[in-house]
Amino acid sequence: MAAETLVPSSADEAVELFGDGDDITVFAGGTTLMPEIAAGRLKPARALLLHRSGLDDLRTDGDVTQMGPMVTVAALADGADELLARFARQVGDREVRAGATVGGNLCASAGLGSQRGDLGAPLIALGAHVRSTGKGGERSEAVEDFLAGERSGRLMLGIEYDRPTGAWSAQTLRRRHAHSYAIANVAICSSGDGIRVGVSGVGPAAVRCRSVEQSRNAEDVLKDVDPVDDAVATADYRRRMLIVLVRRALDEVESA
Ligand SMILES: Cc1cc2nc3c(=O)[nH]c(=O)nc-3n(C[C@H](O)[C@H](O)[C@H](O)COP(=O)(O)OP(=O)(O)OC[C@H]3O[C@@H](n4cnc5c(N)ncnc54)[C@H](O)[C@@H]3O)c2cc1C
């Protein structure tokens, strides 16, 4: 599979083996990577396999939820956090969700004809923080900042967020058949500090929509998000539907 295969048996060992991340391809569930290898498009020099690293802990302590990047999408789909579960249940099918991980979901780049990273929208709306390591050492940052940075040079170690205290809304649009990828996803959470708006599935990474948070005007979503054309939908269709989804989400949260 790779010239060198590294299989850490603890989080500390994974951090040590990852180092600065040079020449390393991180394997989580492998649902995006294995097809690339099978097709001959990916030939990793060094593969870091995380399945024995113990980075799959999911726990809620009081109002705080912490999870390792190896928590499966299936576990989130069956989990207690209904906002995250709504998006997790839509990823792939039962078999894909059983192998797919939350870390892989956030770190995956766009596919050949579709966007990935559906879980970015709810995690942004929840105000999640990501802990990662790589060049410059360990750091924790808002998930939207992690996604906007150079993800390939980082090893994700954990995700943390507070249980939502106010109303929330989950809006997704996709074609009605198995294995359909998202056309657009919108998640909004409200709290005493206002609202947080996350959008995913319209481009290569999920984005926080501060313009909508400030104005509460759905059309402002296009100030923060630049939808792409792919095999699933045109950019123009995404732009139109995104405004509809944001409006629905705002209405739902404001009328709760
Ligand atoms: C049939 C099918 C349907 C799918 N449908 C959807 C869908 O509806 N929505 C969607 O969002 N995705 C979909 N996917 C894509 C994919 O399955 C998911 O995004 C999944 O969550 C990826 O997780 P993984 O663990 O398999 O990632 P992997 O394939 O193992 O890795 C994905 C990327 O993330 C990197 N990575 C993984 N873990 C880490 C880490 N801890 N730190 C740093 N980098 C890391 C890898 O190096 C790689 O670049 C689908 C895939 C298939 C095959």
The ligand as a Tripos MOL2 file, in Angstrom:
@<TRIPOS>MOLECULE
LIG
   53    58     1     0     0
SMALL
NO_CHARGES

@<TRIPOS>ATOM
      1 C1        -20.0400    5.8570   -1.2360 C.3       1 LIG1
      2 C2        -19.5440    7.0400   -0.4610 C.ar      1 LIG1
      3 C3        -20.4290    8.0170   -0.0720 C.ar      1 LIG1
      4 C4        -19.9870    9.1220    0.6700 C.ar      1 LIG1
      5 N1        -20.8870   10.0900    1.0420 N.ar      1 LIG1
      6 C5        -20.4430   11.1600    1.7470 C.ar      1 LIG1
      7 C6        -21.3720   12.1600    2.1580 C.ar      1 LIG1
      8 O1        -22.5790   12.0730    1.9240 O.2       1 LIG1
      9 N2        -20.8890   13.2220    2.8480 N.ar      1 LIG1
     10 C7        -19.5540   13.3510    3.1620 C.ar      1 LIG1
     11 O2        -19.1870   14.3410    3.8050 O.2       1 LIG1
     12 N3        -18.6710   12.4270    2.7700 N.ar      1 LIG1
     13 C8        -19.0690   11.3340    2.0800 C.ar      1 LIG1
     14 N4        -18.1800   10.3830    1.6870 N.ar      1 LIG1
     15 C9        -16.7560   10.6260    1.9220 C.3       1 LIG1
     16 C10       -16.1940    9.9610    3.1830 C.3       1 LIG1
     17 O3        -16.6950    8.6710    3.3580 O.3       1 LIG1
     18 C11       -16.4970   10.7600    4.4690 C.3       1 LIG1
     19 O4        -16.2000   12.1310    4.2970 O.3       1 LIG1
     20 C12       -15.7280   10.1800    5.6490 C.3       1 LIG1
     21 O5        -16.1760   10.8120    6.8440 O.3       1 LIG1
     22 C13       -14.2290   10.3020    5.5550 C.3       1 LIG1
     23 O6        -13.6890    9.6990    6.7200 O.3       1 LIG1
     24 P1        -12.5610    8.5690    6.6710 P.3       1 LIG1
     25 O7        -12.2530    8.2430    8.0730 O.co2     1 LIG1
     26 O8        -12.9250    7.4310    5.8190 O.co2     1 LIG1
     27 O9        -11.3710    9.4040    5.9900 O.3       1 LIG1
     28 P2        -10.0860    8.8810    5.2260 P.3       1 LIG1
     29 O10       -10.4350    8.4690    3.8520 O.co2     1 LIG1
     30 O11        -9.3010    7.9330    6.0580 O.co2     1 LIG1
     31 O12        -9.2750   10.2710    5.1760 O.3       1 LIG1
     32 C14        -9.8210   11.4080    4.5390 C.3       1 LIG1
     33 C15        -8.7830   12.5420    4.5750 C.3       1 LIG1
     34 O13        -8.6320   13.0070    5.9060 O.3       1 LIG1
     35 C16        -7.2820   12.8720    6.3470 C.3       1 LIG1
     36 N5         -7.3540   12.5110    7.7690 N.ar      1 LIG1
     37 C17        -8.1100   11.5420    8.3250 C.ar      1 LIG1
     38 N6         -8.0080   11.5780    9.6620 N.ar      1 LIG1
     39 C18        -7.1560   12.5900    9.9530 C.ar      1 LIG1
     40 C19        -6.6260   13.1170   11.1640 C.ar      1 LIG1
     41 N7         -6.9540   12.6300   12.3890 N.pl3     1 LIG1
     42 N8         -5.7800   14.1780   11.1000 N.ar      1 LIG1
     43 C20        -5.4340   14.6990    9.8900 C.ar      1 LIG1
     44 N9         -5.8870   14.2360    8.7020 N.ar      1 LIG1
     45 C21        -6.7440   13.1930    8.7460 C.ar      1 LIG1
     46 C22        -6.6800   11.7980    5.4540 C.3       1 LIG1
     47 O14        -5.2810   11.9260    5.3630 O.3       1 LIG1
     48 C23        -7.3720   12.0940    4.1400 C.3       1 LIG1
     49 O15        -6.7730   13.1760    3.4850 O.3       1 LIG1
     50 C24       -18.6050    9.2450    0.9860 C.ar      1 LIG1
     51 C25       -17.7010    8.2440    0.5970 C.ar      1 LIG1
     52 C26       -18.1710    7.1480   -0.1030 C.ar      1 LIG1
     53 C27       -17.1780    6.0890   -0.4890 C.3       1 LIG1
@<TRIPOS>BOND
     1     1     2 1
     2     2     3 ar
     3     2    52 ar
     4     3     4 ar
     5     4     5 ar
     6     4    50 ar
     7     5     6 ar
     8     6     7 ar
     9     6    13 1
    10     7     8 2
    11     7     9 ar
    12     9    10 ar
    13    10    11 2
    14    10    12 ar
    15    12    13 ar
    16    13    14 ar
    17    14    15 1
    18    14    50 ar
    19    15    16 1
    20    16    17 1
    21    16    18 1
    22    18    19 1
    23    18    20 1
    24    20    21 1
    25    20    22 1
    26    22    23 1
    27    23    24 1
    28    24    25 2
    29    24    26 1
    30    24    27 1
    31    27    28 1
    32    28    29 2
    33    28    30 1
    34    28    31 1
    35    31    32 1
    36    32    33 1
    37    33    34 1
    38    33    48 1
    39    34    35 1
    40    35    36 1
    41    35    46 1
    42    36    37 ar
    43    36    45 ar
    44    37    38 ar
    45    38    39 ar
    46    39    40 ar
    47    39    45 ar
    48    40    41 1
    49    40    42 ar
    50    42    43 ar
    51    43    44 ar
    52    44    45 ar
    53    46    47 1
    54    46    48 1
    55    48    49 1
    56    50    51 ar
    57    51    52 ar
    58    52    53 1
@<TRIPOS>SUBSTRUCTURE
     1 LIG1         1 GROUP 0 **** ****
